[in-house]
Amino acid sequence: MKKVYEGMIVGIHSKPVDLNVNPTREKKLTNTRTTSKDEATKLIKTQEMTLERAIDLIKDDEMIEITPKSIRLRKTILHEGYRK
């Protein structure tokens, strides 16, 4: 499992707004009313981030983080409360 931190971009949203998510929190399974909708959810395989792709995806309030092992996108201001 890869480590995540606050301000790290973990996905692409279809709308121009940013969503604050917690990918480490598990979905609660206490709801007794279940539908097959949750079971039918299909995830798209992750794509390897290249420098060219990161440059295409970056916005004004984001940065590209390059380390010897990976290339990641992150927000310039990491803390969610200070970004608003």
N, CA, C and O atoms as a Maestro MAE file, in Angstrom:
{
 s_m_m2io_version
 :::
 2.0.0
}

f_m_ct {
 s_m_title
 :::
 protein
 m_atom[336] {
  # First column is atom index #
  i_m_mmod_type
  r_m_x_coord
  r_m_y_coord
  r_m_z_coord
  i_m_residue_number
  s_m_chain_name
  s_m_pdb_residue_name
  s_m_pdb_atom_name
  i_m_atomic_number
  :::
  1 25 0.839 -1.179 0.000 1 A "MET " " N  " 7
  2 3 0.000 0.000 0.000 1 A "MET " " CA " 6
  3 2 0.887 1.246 0.000 1 A "MET " " C  " 6
  4 15 1.864 1.321 0.746 1 A "MET " " O  " 8
  5 25 0.547 2.202 -0.824 2 A "LYS " " N  " 7
  6 3 1.313 3.435 -0.910 2 A "LYS " " CA " 6
  7 2 0.889 4.383 0.204 2 A "LYS " " C  " 6
  8 15 -0.275 4.394 0.606 2 A "LYS " " O  " 8
  9 25 1.818 5.165 0.696 3 A "LYS " " N  " 7
  10 3 1.519 6.134 1.738 3 A "LYS " " CA " 6
  11 2 0.952 7.399 1.105 3 A "LYS " " C  " 6
  12 15 1.387 7.823 0.034 3 A "LYS " " O  " 8
  13 25 -0.023 7.994 1.782 4 A "VAL " " N  " 7
  14 3 -0.618 9.254 1.333 4 A "VAL " " CA " 6
  15 2 -0.479 10.281 2.448 4 A "VAL " " C  " 6
  16 15 -0.313 9.921 3.614 4 A "VAL " " O  " 8
  17 25 -0.547 11.550 2.091 5 A "TYR " " N  " 7
  18 3 -0.462 12.628 3.063 5 A "TYR " " CA " 6
  19 2 -1.437 13.716 2.668 5 A "TYR " " C  " 6
  20 15 -1.922 13.743 1.537 5 A "TYR " " O  " 8
  21 25 -1.729 14.620 3.607 6 A "GLU " " N  " 7
  22 3 -2.684 15.693 3.355 6 A "GLU " " CA " 6
  23 2 -2.162 16.598 2.246 6 A "GLU " " C  " 6
  24 15 -0.999 17.003 2.254 6 A "GLU " " O  " 8
  25 25 -3.030 16.908 1.298 7 A "GLY " " N  " 7
  26 3 -2.659 17.752 0.176 7 A "GLY " " CA " 6
  27 2 -2.215 16.989 -1.053 7 A "GLY " " C  " 6
  28 15 -2.046 17.576 -2.121 7 A "GLY " " O  " 8
  29 25 -2.025 15.690 -0.916 8 A "MET " " N  " 7
  30 3 -1.619 14.861 -2.050 8 A "MET " " CA " 6
  31 2 -2.829 14.628 -2.956 8 A "MET " " C  " 6
  32 15 -3.930 14.380 -2.465 8 A "MET " " O  " 8
  33 25 -2.636 14.706 -4.245 9 A "ILE " " N  " 7
  34 3 -3.716 14.479 -5.205 9 A "ILE " " CA " 6
  35 2 -3.756 12.991 -5.521 9 A "ILE " " C  " 6
  36 15 -2.775 12.420 -5.999 9 A "ILE " " O  " 8
  37 25 -4.914 12.361 -5.246 10 A "VAL " " N  " 7
  38 3 -5.019 10.909 -5.399 10 A "VAL " " CA " 6
  39 2 -5.945 10.494 -6.536 10 A "VAL " " C  " 6
  40 15 -6.101 9.300 -6.791 10 A "VAL " " O  " 8
  41 25 -6.559 11.447 -7.222 11 A "GLY " " N  " 7
  42 3 -7.446 11.080 -8.313 11 A "GLY " " CA " 6
  43 2 -7.882 12.299 -9.105 11 A "GLY " " C  " 6
  44 15 -7.560 13.434 -8.757 11 A "GLY " " O  " 8
  45 25 -8.619 12.045 -10.173 12 A "ILE " " N  " 7
  46 3 -9.114 13.104 -11.046 12 A "ILE " " CA " 6
  47 2 -10.629 13.117 -10.957 12 A "ILE " " C  " 6
  48 15 -11.273 12.076 -11.089 12 A "ILE " " O  " 8
  49 25 -11.200 14.293 -10.734 13 A "HIS " " N  " 7
  50 3 -12.646 14.456 -10.640 13 A "HIS " " CA " 6
  51 2 -13.162 14.987 -11.965 13 A "HIS " " C  " 6
  52 15 -12.470 15.745 -12.645 13 A "HIS " " O  " 8
  53 25 -14.375 14.592 -12.336 14 A "SER " " N  " 7
  54 3 -14.920 15.002 -13.632 14 A "SER " " CA " 6
  55 2 -15.349 16.469 -13.652 14 A "SER " " C  " 6
  56 15 -15.538 17.038 -14.727 14 A "SER " " O  " 8
  57 25 -15.505 17.090 -12.480 15 A "LYS " " N  " 7
  58 3 -15.907 18.494 -12.395 15 A "LYS " " CA " 6
  59 2 -14.703 19.331 -11.957 15 A "LYS " " C  " 6
  60 15 -13.745 18.790 -11.403 15 A "LYS " " O  " 8
  61 25 -14.743 20.649 -12.199 16 A "PRO " " N  " 7
  62 3 -13.568 21.477 -11.909 16 A "PRO " " CA " 6
  63 2 -13.326 21.771 -10.427 16 A "PRO " " C  " 6
  64 15 -12.325 22.409 -10.098 16 A "PRO " " O  " 8
  65 25 -14.197 21.333 -9.530 17 A "VAL " " N  " 7
  66 3 -13.996 21.596 -8.099 17 A "VAL " " CA " 6
  67 2 -13.108 20.523 -7.477 17 A "VAL " " C  " 6
  68 15 -13.043 19.395 -7.966 17 A "VAL " " O  " 8
  69 25 -12.426 20.888 -6.393 18 A "ASP " " N  " 7
  70 3 -11.586 19.945 -5.672 18 A "ASP " " CA " 6
  71 2 -12.394 19.266 -4.577 18 A "ASP " " C  " 6
  72 15 -13.172 19.923 -3.886 18 A "ASP " " O  " 8
  73 25 -12.222 17.969 -4.410 19 A "LEU " " N  " 7
  74 3 -12.860 17.215 -3.343 19 A "LEU " " CA " 6
  75 2 -11.801 16.809 -2.332 19 A "LEU " " C  " 6
  76 15 -10.735 16.314 -2.699 19 A "LEU " " O  " 8
  77 25 -12.098 17.021 -1.069 20 A "ASN " " N  " 7
  78 3 -11.194 16.572 -0.018 20 A "ASN " " CA " 6
  79 2 -11.648 15.186 0.415 20 A "ASN " " C  " 6
  80 15 -12.770 15.014 0.891 20 A "ASN " " O  " 8
  81 25 -10.782 14.211 0.252 21 A "VAL " " N  " 7
  82 3 -11.122 12.829 0.576 21 A "VAL " " CA " 6
  83 2 -10.080 12.258 1.527 21 A "VAL " " C  " 6
  84 15 -8.971 12.780 1.645 21 A "VAL " " O  " 8
  85 25 -10.458 11.180 2.200 22 A "ASN " " N  " 7
  86 3 -9.544 10.463 3.067 22 A "ASN " " CA " 6
  87 2 -9.462 9.030 2.555 22 A "ASN " " C  " 6
  88 15 -10.294 8.203 2.928 22 A "ASN " " O  " 8
  89 25 -8.487 8.715 1.713 23 A "PRO " " N  " 7
  90 3 -8.409 7.375 1.133 23 A "PRO " " CA " 6
  91 2 -8.025 6.285 2.128 23 A "PRO " " C  " 6
  92 15 -8.121 5.101 1.803 23 A "PRO " " O  " 8
  93 25 -7.593 6.654 3.328 24 A "THR " " N  " 7
  94 3 -7.206 5.645 4.313 24 A "THR " " CA " 6
  95 2 -8.381 5.173 5.162 24 A "THR " " C  " 6
  96 15 -8.279 4.149 5.839 24 A "THR " " O  " 8
  97 25 -9.496 5.905 5.137 25 A "ARG " " N  " 7
  98 3 -10.653 5.533 5.946 25 A "ARG " " CA " 6
  99 2 -11.452 4.451 5.224 25 A "ARG " " C  " 6
  100 15 -11.725 4.557 4.028 25 A "ARG " " O  " 8
  101 25 -11.817 3.420 5.962 26 A "GLU " " N  " 7
  102 3 -12.571 2.314 5.380 26 A "GLU " " CA " 6
  103 2 -14.060 2.643 5.333 26 A "GLU " " C  " 6
  104 15 -14.558 3.425 6.142 26 A "GLU " " O  " 8
  105 25 -14.750 2.052 4.396 27 A "LYS " " N  " 7
  106 3 -16.180 2.230 4.281 27 A "LYS " " CA " 6
  107 2 -16.863 1.434 5.387 27 A "LYS " " C  " 6
  108 15 -16.540 0.267 5.609 27 A "LYS " " O  " 8
  109 25 -17.817 2.073 6.087 28 A "LYS " " N  " 7
  110 3 -18.525 1.397 7.162 28 A "LYS " " CA " 6
  111 2 -19.520 0.406 6.582 28 A "LYS " " C  " 6
  112 15 -20.248 0.723 5.641 28 A "LYS " " O  " 8
  113 25 -19.548 -0.783 7.139 29 A "LEU " " N  " 7
  114 3 -20.417 -1.836 6.639 29 A "LEU " " CA " 6
  115 2 -21.579 -2.112 7.584 29 A "LEU " " C  " 6
  116 15 -22.063 -3.242 7.644 29 A "LEU " " O  " 8
  117 25 -22.039 -1.099 8.328 30 A "THR " " N  " 7
  118 3 -23.111 -1.298 9.296 30 A "THR " " CA " 6
  119 2 -24.494 -1.141 8.691 30 A "THR " " C  " 6
  120 15 -25.475 -1.510 9.337 30 A "THR " " O  " 8
  121 25 -24.615 -0.622 7.510 31 A "ASN " " N  " 7
  122 3 -25.912 -0.405 6.888 31 A "ASN " " CA " 6
  123 2 -26.513 -1.745 6.459 31 A "ASN " " C  " 6
  124 15 -25.877 -2.506 5.730 31 A "ASN " " O  " 8
  125 25 -27.730 -2.030 6.907 32 A "THR " " N  " 7
  126 3 -28.354 -3.297 6.559 32 A "THR " " CA " 6
  127 2 -29.039 -3.240 5.201 32 A "THR " " C  " 6
  128 15 -29.289 -4.277 4.587 32 A "THR " " O  " 8
  129 25 -29.342 -2.046 4.733 33 A "ARG " " N  " 7
  130 3 -29.964 -1.922 3.414 33 A "ARG " " CA " 6
  131 2 -28.858 -1.870 2.364 33 A "ARG " " C  " 6
  132 15 -28.204 -0.840 2.203 33 A "ARG " " O  " 8
  133 25 -28.655 -2.934 1.677 34 A "THR " " N  " 7
  134 3 -27.610 -2.965 0.662 34 A "THR " " CA " 6
  135 2 -28.231 -3.126 -0.718 34 A "THR " " C  " 6
  136 15 -29.307 -3.702 -0.877 34 A "THR " " O  " 8
  137 25 -27.548 -2.620 -1.671 35 A "THR " " N  " 7
  138 3 -27.966 -2.775 -3.059 35 A "THR " " CA " 6
  139 2 -26.788 -3.330 -3.849 35 A "THR " " C  " 6
  140 15 -25.657 -3.370 -3.364 35 A "THR " " O  " 8
  141 25 -27.065 -3.739 -5.025 36 A "SER " " N  " 7
  142 3 -25.975 -4.259 -5.858 36 A "SER " " CA " 6
  143 2 -25.146 -3.133 -6.461 36 A "SER " " C  " 6
  144 15 -24.160 -3.393 -7.151 36 A "SER " " O  " 8
  145 25 -25.534 -1.878 -6.207 37 A "LYS " " N  " 7
  146 3 -24.794 -0.738 -6.743 37 A "LYS " " CA " 6
  147 2 -23.354 -0.725 -6.228 37 A "LYS " " C  " 6
  148 15 -22.427 -0.485 -7.001 37 A "LYS " " O  " 8
  149 25 -23.159 -0.980 -4.936 38 A "ASP " " N  " 7
  150 3 -21.805 -0.994 -4.377 38 A "ASP " " CA " 6
  151 2 -20.973 -2.130 -4.960 38 A "ASP " " C  " 6
  152 15 -19.767 -1.976 -5.153 38 A "ASP " " O  " 8
  153 25 -21.588 -3.239 -5.236 39 A "GLU " " N  " 7
  154 3 -20.865 -4.388 -5.771 39 A "GLU " " CA " 6
  155 2 -20.481 -4.194 -7.229 39 A "GLU " " C  " 6
  156 15 -19.501 -4.770 -7.702 39 A "GLU " " O  " 8
  157 25 -21.260 -3.375 -7.946 40 A "ALA " " N  " 7
  158 3 -21.037 -3.199 -9.374 40 A "ALA " " CA " 6
  159 2 -20.020 -2.093 -9.683 40 A "ALA " " C  " 6
  160 15 -19.704 -1.859 -10.850 40 A "ALA " " O  " 8
  161 25 -19.517 -1.430 -8.680 41 A "THR " " N  " 7
  162 3 -18.550 -0.366 -8.904 41 A "THR " " CA " 6
  163 2 -17.247 -0.945 -9.442 41 A "THR " " C  " 6
  164 15 -16.668 -1.862 -8.859 41 A "THR " " O  " 8
  165 25 -16.804 -0.395 -10.554 42 A "LYS " " N  " 7
  166 3 -15.560 -0.865 -11.152 42 A "LYS " " CA " 6
  167 2 -14.550 0.266 -11.126 42 A "LYS " " C  " 6
  168 15 -14.859 1.399 -11.492 42 A "LYS " " O  " 8
  169 25 -13.377 -0.044 -10.702 43 A "LEU " " N  " 7
  170 3 -12.308 0.943 -10.651 43 A "LEU " " CA " 6
  171 2 -11.418 0.813 -11.879 43 A "LEU " " C  " 6
  172 15 -11.137 -0.284 -12.360 43 A "LEU " " O  " 8
  173 25 -10.990 1.957 -12.362 44 A "ILE " " N  " 7
  174 3 -10.093 1.980 -13.510 44 A "ILE " " CA " 6
  175 2 -8.672 1.768 -13.005 44 A "ILE " " C  " 6
  176 15 -8.286 2.326 -11.977 44 A "ILE " " O  " 8
  177 25 -7.913 0.985 -13.706 45 A "LYS " " N  " 7
  178 3 -6.528 0.709 -13.318 45 A "LYS " " CA " 6
  179 2 -5.735 2.011 -13.296 45 A "LYS " " C  " 6
  180 15 -5.907 2.870 -14.161 45 A "LYS " " O  " 8
  181 25 -4.874 2.146 -12.310 46 A "THR " " N  " 7
  182 3 -4.077 3.365 -12.194 46 A "THR " " CA " 6
  183 2 -3.082 3.463 -13.349 46 A "THR " " C  " 6
  184 15 -2.558 2.461 -13.836 46 A "THR " " O  " 8
  185 25 -2.845 4.686 -13.762 47 A "GLN " " N  " 7
  186 3 -1.894 4.926 -14.838 47 A "GLN " " CA " 6
  187 2 -0.608 5.478 -14.234 47 A "GLN " " C  " 6
  188 15 -0.639 6.276 -13.297 47 A "GLN " " O  " 8
  189 25 0.501 5.051 -14.772 48 A "GLU " " N  " 7
  190 3 1.790 5.517 -14.271 48 A "GLU " " CA " 6
  191 2 1.941 7.000 -14.576 48 A "GLU " " C  " 6
  192 15 1.680 7.440 -15.696 48 A "GLU " " O  " 8
  193 25 2.361 7.767 -13.577 49 A "MET " " N  " 7
  194 3 2.529 9.202 -13.743 49 A "MET " " CA " 6
  195 2 3.903 9.476 -14.353 49 A "MET " " C  " 6
  196 15 4.937 9.113 -13.792 49 A "MET " " O  " 8
  197 25 3.884 10.115 -15.497 50 A "THR " " N  " 7
  198 3 5.122 10.547 -16.139 50 A "THR " " CA " 6
  199 2 5.226 12.061 -15.996 50 A "THR " " C  " 6
  200 15 4.236 12.723 -15.683 50 A "THR " " O  " 8
  201 25 6.391 12.603 -16.219 51 A "LEU " " N  " 7
  202 3 6.575 14.050 -16.105 51 A "LEU " " CA " 6
  203 2 5.710 14.793 -17.127 51 A "LEU " " C  " 6
  204 15 5.142 15.838 -16.810 51 A "LEU " " O  " 8
  205 25 5.606 14.273 -18.327 52 A "GLU " " N  " 7
  206 3 4.789 14.900 -19.363 52 A "GLU " " CA " 6
  207 2 3.310 14.914 -18.967 52 A "GLU " " C  " 6
  208 15 2.622 15.915 -19.164 52 A "GLU " " O  " 8
  209 25 2.826 13.805 -18.410 53 A "ARG " " N  " 7
  210 3 1.427 13.721 -17.988 53 A "ARG " " CA " 6
  211 2 1.169 14.656 -16.810 53 A "ARG " " C  " 6
  212 15 0.118 15.293 -16.748 53 A "ARG " " O  " 8
  213 25 2.110 14.746 -15.882 54 A "ALA " " N  " 7
  214 3 1.964 15.634 -14.731 54 A "ALA " " CA " 6
  215 2 1.899 17.089 -15.169 54 A "ALA " " C  " 6
  216 15 1.119 17.868 -14.621 54 A "ALA " " O  " 8
  217 25 2.708 17.460 -16.146 55 A "ILE " " N  " 7
  218 3 2.687 18.836 -16.654 55 A "ILE " " CA " 6
  219 2 1.345 19.138 -17.309 55 A "ILE " " C  " 6
  220 15 0.839 20.253 -17.185 55 A "ILE " " O  " 8
  221 25 0.763 18.167 -18.002 56 A "ASP " " N  " 7
  222 3 -0.547 18.365 -18.631 56 A "ASP " " CA " 6
  223 2 -1.662 18.521 -17.595 56 A "ASP " " C  " 6
  224 15 -2.615 19.265 -17.827 56 A "ASP " " O  " 8
  225 25 -1.557 17.835 -16.464 57 A "LEU " " N  " 7
  226 3 -2.624 17.824 -15.463 57 A "LEU " " CA " 6
  227 2 -2.538 18.948 -14.442 57 A "LEU " " C  " 6
  228 15 -3.537 19.244 -13.786 57 A "LEU " " O  " 8
  229 25 -1.396 19.578 -14.285 58 A "ILE " " N  " 7
  230 3 -1.180 20.528 -13.198 58 A "ILE " " CA " 6
  231 2 -2.045 21.778 -13.353 58 A "ILE " " C  " 6
  232 15 -2.285 22.251 -14.463 58 A "ILE " " O  " 8
  233 25 -2.514 22.308 -12.202 59 A "LYS " " N  " 7
  234 3 -3.287 23.556 -12.151 59 A "LYS " " CA " 6
  235 2 -2.449 24.614 -11.439 59 A "LYS " " C  " 6
  236 15 -1.338 24.338 -10.986 59 A "LYS " " O  " 8
  237 25 -2.994 25.833 -11.345 60 A "ASP " " N  " 7
  238 3 -2.245 26.941 -10.761 60 A "ASP " " CA " 6
  239 2 -1.900 26.732 -9.283 60 A "ASP " " C  " 6
  240 15 -0.857 27.199 -8.824 60 A "ASP " " O  " 8
  241 25 -2.758 26.039 -8.538 61 A "ASP " " N  " 7
  242 3 -2.527 25.864 -7.099 61 A "ASP " " CA " 6
  243 2 -1.896 24.509 -6.765 61 A "ASP " " C  " 6
  244 15 -2.013 24.032 -5.637 61 A "ASP " " O  " 8
  245 25 -1.239 23.899 -7.726 62 A "GLU " " N  " 7
  246 3 -0.649 22.576 -7.539 62 A "GLU " " CA " 6
  247 2 0.832 22.583 -7.896 62 A "GLU " " C  " 6
  248 15 1.325 23.483 -8.575 62 A "GLU " " O  " 8
  249 25 1.525 21.556 -7.419 63 A "MET " " N  " 7
  250 3 2.951 21.391 -7.691 63 A "MET " " CA " 6
  251 2 3.222 19.955 -8.122 63 A "MET " " C  " 6
  252 15 2.441 19.052 -7.823 63 A "MET " " O  " 8
  253 25 4.315 19.751 -8.816 64 A "ILE " " N  " 7
  254 3 4.760 18.407 -9.167 64 A "ILE " " CA " 6
  255 2 5.890 18.047 -8.210 64 A "ILE " " C  " 6
  256 15 6.863 18.787 -8.064 64 A "ILE " " O  " 8
  257 25 5.743 16.901 -7.565 65 A "GLU " " N  " 7
  258 3 6.739 16.435 -6.605 65 A "GLU " " CA " 6
  259 2 7.490 15.274 -7.254 65 A "GLU " " C  " 6
  260 15 6.903 14.236 -7.563 65 A "GLU " " O  " 8
  261 25 8.786 15.461 -7.455 66 A "ILE " " N  " 7
  262 3 9.595 14.441 -8.121 66 A "ILE " " CA " 6
  263 2 10.599 13.882 -7.122 66 A "ILE " " C  " 6
  264 15 11.400 14.620 -6.547 66 A "ILE " " O  " 8
  265 25 10.545 12.575 -6.925 67 A "THR " " N  " 7
  266 3 11.496 11.874 -6.061 67 A "THR " " CA " 6
  267 2 12.158 10.789 -6.907 67 A "THR " " C  " 6
  268 15 11.701 10.529 -8.020 67 A "THR " " O  " 8
  269 25 13.209 10.155 -6.420 68 A "PRO " " N  " 7
  270 3 13.853 9.097 -7.207 68 A "PRO " " CA " 6
  271 2 12.913 7.927 -7.535 68 A "PRO " " C  " 6
  272 15 13.112 7.241 -8.538 68 A "PRO " " O  " 8
  273 25 11.891 7.695 -6.696 69 A "LYS " " N  " 7
  274 3 11.006 6.554 -6.921 69 A "LYS " " CA " 6
  275 2 9.682 6.899 -7.571 69 A "LYS " " C  " 6
  276 15 9.029 6.005 -8.110 69 A "LYS " " O  " 8
  277 25 9.249 8.167 -7.547 70 A "SER " " N  " 7
  278 3 7.922 8.472 -8.081 70 A "SER " " CA " 6
  279 2 7.787 9.936 -8.488 70 A "SER " " C  " 6
  280 15 8.606 10.785 -8.136 70 A "SER " " O  " 8
  281 25 6.725 10.199 -9.241 71 A "ILE " " N  " 7
  282 3 6.322 11.546 -9.628 71 A "ILE " " CA " 6
  283 2 4.881 11.702 -9.154 71 A "ILE " " C  " 6
  284 15 4.015 10.912 -9.528 71 A "ILE " " O  " 8
  285 25 4.620 12.725 -8.327 72 A "ARG " " N  " 7
  286 3 3.290 12.922 -7.749 72 A "ARG " " CA " 6
  287 2 2.846 14.360 -7.939 72 A "ARG " " C  " 6
  288 15 3.663 15.264 -8.111 72 A "ARG " " O  " 8
  289 25 1.521 14.556 -7.906 73 A "LEU " " N  " 7
  290 3 0.944 15.893 -7.875 73 A "LEU " " CA " 6
  291 2 0.490 16.172 -6.456 73 A "LEU " " C  " 6
  292 15 0.005 15.275 -5.766 73 A "LEU " " O  " 8
  293 25 0.646 17.420 -6.016 74 A "ARG " " N  " 7
  294 3 0.172 17.805 -4.695 74 A "ARG " " CA " 6
  295 2 -0.250 19.259 -4.724 74 A "ARG " " C  " 6
  296 15 0.110 20.000 -5.638 74 A "ARG " " O  " 8
  297 25 -1.014 19.667 -3.723 75 A "LYS " " N  " 7
  298 3 -1.424 21.055 -3.600 75 A "LYS " " CA " 6
  299 2 -0.238 21.876 -3.091 75 A "LYS " " C  " 6
  300 15 0.608 21.360 -2.360 75 A "LYS " " O  " 8
  301 25 -0.174 23.155 -3.478 76 A "THR " " N  " 7
  302 3 0.889 24.024 -2.998 76 A "THR " " CA " 6
  303 2 0.776 24.204 -1.491 76 A "THR " " C  " 6
  304 15 1.772 24.122 -0.771 76 A "THR " " O  " 8
  305 25 -0.450 24.451 -1.015 77 A "ILE " " N  " 7
  306 3 -0.710 24.551 0.425 77 A "ILE " " CA " 6
  307 2 -1.294 23.216 0.859 77 A "ILE " " C  " 6
  308 15 -2.395 22.857 0.442 77 A "ILE " " O  " 8
  309 25 -0.573 22.483 1.685 78 A "LEU " " N  " 7
  310 3 -0.976 21.120 2.031 78 A "LEU " " CA " 6
  311 2 -2.178 21.063 2.958 78 A "LEU " " C  " 6
  312 15 -3.049 20.214 2.764 78 A "LEU " " O  " 8
  313 25 -2.260 21.926 3.951 79 A "HIS " " N  " 7
  314 3 -3.332 21.871 4.943 79 A "HIS " " CA " 6
  315 2 -4.649 22.357 4.340 79 A "HIS " " C  " 6
  316 15 -4.700 23.442 3.761 79 A "HIS " " O  " 8
  317 25 -5.713 21.566 4.471 80 A "GLU " " N  " 7
  318 3 -7.009 21.877 3.867 80 A "GLU " " CA " 6
  319 2 -7.592 23.191 4.386 80 A "GLU " " C  " 6
  320 15 -8.176 23.951 3.613 80 A "GLU " " O  " 8
  321 25 -7.445 23.464 5.664 81 A "GLY " " N  " 7
  322 3 -8.012 24.671 6.255 81 A "GLY " " CA " 6
  323 2 -7.405 25.948 5.711 81 A "GLY " " C  " 6
  324 15 -8.099 26.962 5.624 81 A "GLY " " O  " 8
  325 25 -6.143 25.935 5.346 82 A "TYR " " N  " 7
  326 3 -5.477 27.124 4.818 82 A "TYR " " CA " 6
  327 2 -5.755 27.341 3.335 82 A "TYR " " C  " 6
  328 15 -5.524 28.437 2.824 82 A "TYR " " O  " 8
  329 25 -6.243 26.329 2.639 83 A "ARG " " N  " 7
  330 3 -6.504 26.448 1.195 83 A "ARG " " CA " 6
  331 2 -7.782 27.215 0.892 83 A "ARG " " C  " 6
  332 15 -7.942 27.722 -0.218 83 A "ARG " " O  " 8
  333 25 -8.693 27.312 1.852 84 A "LYS " " N  " 7
  334 3 -9.995 27.956 1.592 84 A "LYS " " CA " 6
  335 2 -9.932 29.443 1.692 84 A "LYS " " C  " 6
  336 15 -10.943 30.118 1.499 84 A "LYS " " O  " 8
  :::
 }
 m_bond[335] {
  # First column is bond index #
  i_m_from
  i_m_to
  i_m_order
  :::
  1 1 2 1
  2 2 3 1
  3 3 4 2
  4 3 5 1
  5 5 6 1
  6 6 7 1
  7 7 8 2
  8 7 9 1
  9 9 10 1
  10 10 11 1
  11 11 12 2
  12 11 13 1
  13 13 14 1
  14 14 15 1
  15 15 16 2
  16 15 17 1
  17 17 18 1
  18 18 19 1
  19 19 20 2
  20 19 21 1
  21 21 22 1
  22 22 23 1
  23 23 24 2
  24 23 25 1
  25 25 26 1
  26 26 27 1
  27 27 28 2
  28 27 29 1
  29 29 30 1
  30 30 31 1
  31 31 32 2
  32 31 33 1
  33 33 34 1
  34 34 35 1
  35 35 36 2
  36 35 37 1
  37 37 38 1
  38 38 39 1
  39 39 40 2
  40 39 41 1
  41 41 42 1
  42 42 43 1
  43 43 44 2
  44 43 45 1
  45 45 46 1
  46 46 47 1
  47 47 48 2
  48 47 49 1
  49 49 50 1
  50 50 51 1
  51 51 52 2
  52 51 53 1
  53 53 54 1
  54 54 55 1
  55 55 56 2
  56 55 57 1
  57 57 58 1
  58 58 59 1
  59 59 60 2
  60 59 61 1
  61 61 62 1
  62 62 63 1
  63 63 64 2
  64 63 65 1
  65 65 66 1
  66 66 67 1
  67 67 68 2
  68 67 69 1
  69 69 70 1
  70 70 71 1
  71 71 72 2
  72 71 73 1
  73 73 74 1
  74 74 75 1
  75 75 76 2
  76 75 77 1
  77 77 78 1
  78 78 79 1
  79 79 80 2
  80 79 81 1
  81 81 82 1
  82 82 83 1
  83 83 84 2
  84 83 85 1
  85 85 86 1
  86 86 87 1
  87 87 88 2
  88 87 89 1
  89 89 90 1
  90 90 91 1
  91 91 92 2
  92 91 93 1
  93 93 94 1
  94 94 95 1
  95 95 96 2
  96 95 97 1
  97 97 98 1
  98 98 99 1
  99 99 100 2
  100 99 101 1
  101 101 102 1
  102 102 103 1
  103 103 104 2
  104 103 105 1
  105 105 106 1
  106 106 107 1
  107 107 108 2
  108 107 109 1
  109 109 110 1
  110 110 111 1
  111 111 112 2
  112 111 113 1
  113 113 114 1
  114 114 115 1
  115 115 116 2
  116 115 117 1
  117 117 118 1
  118 118 119 1
  119 119 120 2
  120 119 121 1
  121 121 122 1
  122 122 123 1
  123 123 124 2
  124 123 125 1
  125 125 126 1
  126 126 127 1
  127 127 128 2
  128 127 129 1
  129 129 130 1
  130 130 131 1
  131 131 132 2
  132 131 133 1
  133 133 134 1
  134 134 135 1
  135 135 136 2
  136 135 137 1
  137 137 138 1
  138 138 139 1
  139 139 140 2
  140 139 141 1
  141 141 142 1
  142 142 143 1
  143 143 144 2
  144 143 145 1
  145 145 146 1
  146 146 147 1
  147 147 148 2
  148 147 149 1
  149 149 150 1
  150 150 151 1
  151 151 152 2
  152 151 153 1
  153 153 154 1
  154 154 155 1
  155 155 156 2
  156 155 157 1
  157 157 158 1
  158 158 159 1
  159 159 160 2
  160 159 161 1
  161 161 162 1
  162 162 163 1
  163 163 164 2
  164 163 165 1
  165 165 166 1
  166 166 167 1
  167 167 168 2
  168 167 169 1
  169 169 170 1
  170 170 171 1
  171 171 172 2
  172 171 173 1
  173 173 174 1
  174 174 175 1
  175 175 176 2
  176 175 177 1
  177 177 178 1
  178 178 179 1
  179 179 180 2
  180 179 181 1
  181 181 182 1
  182 182 183 1
  183 183 184 2
  184 183 185 1
  185 185 186 1
  186 186 187 1
  187 187 188 2
  188 187 189 1
  189 189 190 1
  190 190 191 1
  191 191 192 2
  192 191 193 1
  193 193 194 1
  194 194 195 1
  195 195 196 2
  196 195 197 1
  197 197 198 1
  198 198 199 1
  199 199 200 2
  200 199 201 1
  201 201 202 1
  202 202 203 1
  203 203 204 2
  204 203 205 1
  205 205 206 1
  206 206 207 1
  207 207 208 2
  208 207 209 1
  209 209 210 1
  210 210 211 1
  211 211 212 2
  212 211 213 1
  213 213 214 1
  214 214 215 1
  215 215 216 2
  216 215 217 1
  217 217 218 1
  218 218 219 1
  219 219 220 2
  220 219 221 1
  221 221 222 1
  222 222 223 1
  223 223 224 2
  224 223 225 1
  225 225 226 1
  226 226 227 1
  227 227 228 2
  228 227 229 1
  229 229 230 1
  230 230 231 1
  231 231 232 2
  232 231 233 1
  233 233 234 1
  234 234 235 1
  235 235 236 2
  236 235 237 1
  237 237 238 1
  238 238 239 1
  239 239 240 2
  240 239 241 1
  241 241 242 1
  242 242 243 1
  243 243 244 2
  244 243 245 1
  245 245 246 1
  246 246 247 1
  247 247 248 2
  248 247 249 1
  249 249 250 1
  250 250 251 1
  251 251 252 2
  252 251 253 1
  253 253 254 1
  254 254 255 1
  255 255 256 2
  256 255 257 1
  257 257 258 1
  258 258 259 1
  259 259 260 2
  260 259 261 1
  261 261 262 1
  262 262 263 1
  263 263 264 2
  264 263 265 1
  265 265 266 1
  266 266 267 1
  267 267 268 2
  268 267 269 1
  269 269 270 1
  270 270 271 1
  271 271 272 2
  272 271 273 1
  273 273 274 1
  274 274 275 1
  275 275 276 2
  276 275 277 1
  277 277 278 1
  278 278 279 1
  279 279 280 2
  280 279 281 1
  281 281 282 1
  282 282 283 1
  283 283 284 2
  284 283 285 1
  285 285 286 1
  286 286 287 1
  287 287 288 2
  288 287 289 1
  289 289 290 1
  290 290 291 1
  291 291 292 2
  292 291 293 1
  293 293 294 1
  294 294 295 1
  295 295 296 2
  296 295 297 1
  297 297 298 1
  298 298 299 1
  299 299 300 2
  300 299 301 1
  301 301 302 1
  302 302 303 1
  303 303 304 2
  304 303 305 1
  305 305 306 1
  306 306 307 1
  307 307 308 2
  308 307 309 1
  309 309 310 1
  310 310 311 1
  311 311 312 2
  312 311 313 1
  313 313 314 1
  314 314 315 1
  315 315 316 2
  316 315 317 1
  317 317 318 1
  318 318 319 1
  319 319 320 2
  320 319 321 1
  321 321 322 1
  322 322 323 1
  323 323 324 2
  324 323 325 1
  325 325 326 1
  326 326 327 1
  327 327 328 2
  328 327 329 1
  329 329 330 1
  330 330 331 1
  331 331 332 2
  332 331 333 1
  333 333 334 1
  334 334 335 1
  335 335 336 2
  :::
 }
}
